[in-house]
Amino acid sequence: MTFKTSVSAYALAMALASTAYVGSVAAQDKGPLQASAVEADTRTFEIEEQAVETALQRFAEQSGFQMAWLANDASMLNAKAVKGDYTPSAAMQILLDGTGLEFRQIDEKTIAVLTRSAQKDSQNGQDERWTRLASASGARMAGMAQATGAGQPQGAGAAQADQQMIEEVVVTGSRIRRSGTATPIPVTMLDARAIALNGDARLADTLNNLPAIGATQTLANSNDNPQEAGANFLNLRRLGIDRTLVLVNGRRHVGSRPGTTAVDVNTIPTAMVERVEVITGGASAVYGADAVSGVVNLIMRDDFQGLKLDGQVGITDEGDGESYQLSLTAGTNFDDGRGNVYFNTSYDKTRSIDALDRGYASQNLRFASNPANSGPNDGVPDQILFENTGFIGTPGGGRVVAPDTLGLFEADGGPFTFDQNGNLISQDLGQLPEPFLSQGGDFVNLSAFDLLQVPIERLIVSTGMHYDLHEKVTLFANAKYAQSESATAGQPTFTLPTFSPIFLNADNPFVPPELQTILANNGADGFFVSRTNVDQGQRRSRSDRDTIQLEIGFKGDIHPNLDYTVHYQYGRADNTTEFQNEQILSRFNQQLDAVRDADGTIVCRDQSNGCVPLNVLGPNAATADALAFSHVDFLTEGRLTQQVVNATITGDSAGFIDLPAGALGFALGTEYRKESAETEEGFLRNSGDVFPGGPIEDVAGSFDVWEAFGEISVPVLRGLPFAEEVNLEAAVRFADYSTIGSATTWKVGGDWAPISDIRFRAVVSQAVRAPNIGELFAPTRLANVFLEDPCDSSNLQAGASSRAANCAALGLPADFISNAGAVTTRVLTGGNENLKEETADTLTFGAVLTPRMIPGFSLTVDYWNIEIDDAVNSFPVQAVANNCVDAETIDNPFCESITRRPDGNFESISSQLINVASLEAAGIDIEAKYFMDLGAVTNNAVPGTLDLNLVATYLDSLNFFAQEGQAVPDREAGELGDPEWTVNLRGTYELGDLTFSLYQRFISSQRLDLAESPEFRDPNSTGSEWYTDLQVRYRLADLTEVYFGVDNVFDNAPPPLARVPETRSFGDDAVVFDQIGRFFYAGVTVQF
């Protein structure tokens, strides 16, 4: 969502960022206020003696100027009354007399107000303070007031009206232009300065640390997903990446995961980011589907003049994970300032980190039974961690398993494996905490094949322009190409008697005579080989991603109070993944079946396709020729395309409908969007003839949607006792999808400031998520399986108490005998074109505190609640059959998925995706800021400024119900990856040209599984964690800055619970903890 505001702190910083330097230089010659129409025009002012901040708002309304100030500068100060006819310059001098504040015109439309700094030893120092107003992170504590049409003096001409049309700042929350109000929806903002203080090579790394964003895919946990290696998707409120809408400049961006609309934030050039705005609530009424859990709006620079070079290098404390980045930005105005064109190219490269290069990852900690445990409720943990462990059943040389899959020939000296020469030997079992788990025995160390960080190399080229074709028509265009490469290093293939089994006949020529004798003595005609195929090589992958985003449009003014934007955009993402050294199952099995030919040479029994026999008895048994026959590299491809046409009108009713409290604000618009996606997995994956088996079919589909939306903001009260300000707002959006039909979303909210020190706000909304292409159009597969019919007379009492009644409601008699156990039932799996939208009811309410008694301090506290119904989910086919009749009634999605014949037996069952699940999430967001001019506070005893910023989220609940009506949900708040408390605290000290930043991140303790009893495992929680990051910056000249930083200063390793290899390497949970350790970086920024 976007809104246009006049009191946003960040609005101030960004409004001045491109003009502060120029304005301050000009002011050296022209004095505090530039000689312009502001001195020539006399205007009527009627401003009472009152607080400075309120007086500045009244000045903006009556003068037509945009006013900008830092809240800490204006707090606790009173302005003089101004009544009569004055030039704006004279009025400001009277207004600020005796306050210690001074003012300067930044451009034709903006006046900035600041204190007289004790550090102003020179004119250059004075100008520098004005520039810092635009760049300091403390600018979030700023205020801004802008003119409205109602404030225009009577008889003012067209020139004056033009002056009153100030620059508007677009901020996530709404599309409406506002004056003197604040959004009722909580917004967290990061400006370019805050992003720079993090020192991250990629924007996504900074955003993933925000408390509202959950553990997601990063460089640290995408090694197990070759097709998405190096991508980064945001997960607001931990409700899933498909429920988070990522926008660029308030507009949609093409997705990066085929079948979804999820945006890869690694396609965004950090150097061009002006600010990031995060709203964590339902936003569908403003931006459409997918904004169920919130919106991340990335505001990019679209106007640049000059040349800027950014460079940074970094390396871990262990000497690996090297990072390099370089960015060049150039731009210029043309045609006497009517237009601007910019260009940016950004390149970065980050190297991989092997798991074995970190001590914690080399420990190979795993849970196993505690020998001291005597039973339940004995106060002794059932499981404890064991170090140096591995899976004993799959040694690199292969383990001999009897044909019944159970025996290991222990009576003959087993279990057996094979040495380097293929000789039969007894396997070293080490200590066995579990039958399958060894401590110190002959097993394969799987951490040797794991990456703690995948490599990535990116090149992003972006360009854009805007040109005033007419005073009311501006042409704008932007283009971006992003290319990234990444790679993964996977484990070798493996085999078990029950998974991708290898069975060798006793007469196989590779079987040593000693083993043939043992087999004969035991009456076995062969045996299974259980092994990790280390000698067959590691599986790897390389991924290439190419993203194109283009847009062109027009914007301008229809009327002084009415703006319009019309644009078209096209986006395309192409993903190519090369799978390397993958095992073709049919050829692998063909070459395992070896015999001797007439000449005594070992050959394949089936010699078709040039088969080369493969020996698997020994840790280095495979030959290059044999592997060349059964192992292959192949490509998979995916493409997403997006087209959007949007027309939006925003404005206010000033001069037409003027309420006592001000003008109405509104926004109207329409949008057409088409999304398409397709994947080509290739024959091997389509057929399931590649390890580990199971077909992966191509996906292809598309949908389009027409939408119309509207918003309104109503100022209800102003300047009354206990009603300094009261506002209401509402929005509605109608959508017509080619897939699900129509959908309507809405929101209603408001805010109330009884006094200027505190503001209460609340919003309720209903949001939707339309099913994506993958969910709708994933290929449907048909299988025939044997099932248990829950309505069989023998099963009626085996389920819920409602089962018998529901079976009767289906028309089945109590003595019904089903043939499901003897005759297969047709089962359908895959996507479902009959899916409907997910619906979310969201509630947010809270307060904003800006006490005048504590200058420079603000505090926001907001409660939020999201409940999602009809969430998309799928179930095993037996669960579908059971759930149909174990629900309260047969009116449920499971029964709709079952077709029975006239005799009552199953005809077919669909276990396709259905709208059946629900999710609940609730919590509290806290944000506090405190900005101090230490010189002013301490009477110059302590120089400089201090900016403190705290952002925290308390996750009260995160519940997943696999089906609606489920009594006990899967509770995830407080489980690994979903901490209850996440807190970020940054302190930034500035003294002249020096900036020092201390960044603290707190993560509360988490448990592996909340469903476990506290006695089940030890440790059963991670313990809380603090991370400390430092950065020092120094300005060598006005336009040159160098910096040095250290992340994870104390080199904190993940807690033991998150070190278990299978927890660390698979899934998103463990990535909440830092995986790579202490990291050093240094960089320079130069502008010309």
NORVEN-V82895 format. One line per field, one symbol per residue. phi: phi as a letter, one per 40 degrees, with the letter a starting at -180 (. if undefined). psi: psi as a letter, one per 30 degrees, with the letter a starting at -180 (. if undefined). burial: + if it has 9 or more other ideal C-beta (glycine too) atoms within 8 Angstrom, else -. A space follows every 10 residues. Layout:
# NORVEN-V82895
phi = ???
psi = ???
burial = ???
This chain:
# NORVEN-V82895
phi = .bbbbbbccc dddcccdcbc cccccccccb gdbccacccc ccbcbbbcca ddcccccccc ccbgbcbbac dccccgbbcc cbbhcacdcc ccccdcdgcg cbbaccacbb bbbacccccc cacccccccc ccdcbccccc ccbabbcbdc ccccgccccc cccccccbbc bdiacccbag bbccccbbbb ccccccccgc cbddcccccc dcbcdacbcc bbccbdcbcg cabcbcfgbh ccbbbbbbfg bcbccbbdgb bccccccbcd ccccabbbbb acbcccbgcg cccibbbccb cbaabhbbbb aabaacccgb gdbbaabbbb aacaffgcba bbaabbbaab ccbccccbdc cccfcacacc dccbicfcgb ccbbcbcfba cccbcccgbc bcdcgbcbfc cchccbbbcd cgccbccccg cbcbdcbbbg ccbcccccbb bcaccabbbb bbaaaaacca cbbbcbaaaa bbbbbaabbc cccaabdbaf cbbbcccdcc ccdccdcccc cbgbciacbb acccccgccb abbbbbbbbb aaabaibcad babbababbb babbbbbccb gccccccccc cccbabcccg ccbcdbccgg dbcbcbbhcb ccbccccccb bababbbaab babbbbbbbb iacdgbbbcd chccbaabaa abbbbaaabb cgcccdcgcb dcggcbccba iaababbbaa babbccbagb dfadabbbaa aaabbbccbb gcabbaabaa abbcbccabb aaababbbbc dcccccbddc bbbbbcbccc ccdcbcccbc cccccccccc gcccbcbcbc cbbcbcbbbh cacccbccbb bbbbaaabbb cccbdgbaab bbcbabbbbf ccabbdcccc cccdbcccbc cacccccbbb cdcgcccabb bccacbcabb aaabbbbbba bbcccccbfg cbcgbbbbab babbccaabb bdacgccbcc cbchcdgbcc bbbbbbbbbb bfcbbbbbbb bbbccbbcac cccdccbbcb acgcbbbbbb abbaccadbb bbaaabcfdc fccdcdcccd dccccbgbcc ccbcbbgcbb aaaabbbb
psi = lklklggkee eeefefeffe eeeeeefefg aekkjafffe kklkkiklka keeeeeeeee effglkkklk efefkgkkll kjkajlleee eeeeegkgfg lllkkeaffk kkklljkfgi fleeeeeeee efeffkffff gllkklklef gkkkgkaeee eeffilkkkk kkelfkklkg llkfkkkkkk leeeeeffgk fkeeeeeffk efklkakaff ggfgiefgkf ljkkikgggk ffgkkkljhg llkklfjkfl gkkjffgkje fgkelkkjki lkgefefalf hefakjjjkl kgkkkakkkk kkllllffga hkkkkkkkkk llllhhgflk klkkkkklkk llkkefgkee fffhklklkj ffkfakhggk keklkklhll jffilffkkk klfggekghe fgglklakaf ggkklkkjfb kjelffkkjg ailkjfffgk kfkllkkkkk kklllkkjfl fgjkkkkkkk kkkkkllljl llllklfgjh kkkklfgkff kkeeeeeeee fggkgalkkj lkiefglkkl lkkkkkkkkk kkaklakelf gjllkklkkk kkkkkkkjkk hkkjeeeeee feiklkafgg kklkejglgh kkkkkgilfh fkleeeefef klklkllkkk kkkkkkkkkk algkfejjle falkklkkll kkkkklkkkj fleeeefghk kglkkjllkk llllkkkklk lkkjjelkgl kgiekkklll lkkkkjkfef blkklllkll lkjelffkkk lkkklklljk kleeeegkkk kkljlklkjf gkfffegfbl ffeeeeeeff gklfgkjlgf ffklkkkkla ljfgllkkkk kkkkkalkki kffikgklkk kkkkkkjklh kklllleeee eefefflelg ilfeefgkkl lfgflkelkk hlkljfllkk klakkkkkkj kkjeeeeghg ejlalkjkkk klkjjekjkk jekkfkejlj kfjflkfike kkkkkkkkkk jcfkkkkkjk kkklkllejf fkkffeljkg lfllkkkkkk kkkkjelegk kllklkkieg hkllleegfk efeefkafef ffkkffakkk lllkkkk.
burial = ++++++++++ +++++++-++ +-++-++--- --++---++- +-+-+-+--+ ++++++++++ ++++++++++ +++++-+-++ -+---++++- ++-+++--+- ++++++--++ +++++-+-++ ----++++++ ++++++++++ ++++++++++ ++-------+ +-++-+--++ ++++++++++ ++++++++++ ++++++++++ ++++++++++ ++++++++++ +++-++++++ +++++++++- ++++++++++ ++++++++++ ++++++++++ ++++++++++ ++++++++++ ++++++++++ ++++-+-+++ ++++++-+-+ ++++++++++ +-------++ ++++++++++ ++++++++-- ++++++-+-+ --+------+ ++++++--++ ++-+++++++ +++----++- ---++++++- -+----+-++ -++---+++- ++++-++-++ ++++++++++ ++++++++-- --++++++++ ++++++++++ ++++++---+ ++++-+-+-+ ++--++-+++ -+-+-+++++ +++-++++++ ++++++++++ ++++++++-+ ++++++++++ ++++++++++ +++++-++-+ +++++----- --++------ +++++++++- ++---++-++ +--+-+++++ ++++++++++ +++++--++- +++++++-++ +++++++++- ++-+++-+++ +-----+++- +-+++++-++ ++++++++-- --++++++++ +++++-+-++ --+-++++++ +++--+-+++ ++++++++++ ++++++++++ +-----++++ ++--++--+- -+++-+++-+ -----+-+-+ ----++++++ ++--+-++++ ++++++++++ -+--++++++ ++++++++++ +++-+-+--+ +++++++--+ -+-++-++-- ---+++-+++ ++++++++++ ++++++++++ +++++----- --++++++++ +++++-++++ +++------- +++++++++- ++++++++++ ---+++++++ ++++-+++-- -+--+++-++ -+--+-++++ +++++----+ +++++++++- -++++-++++ +-+++--+++ ++++++++++ +++++-+-
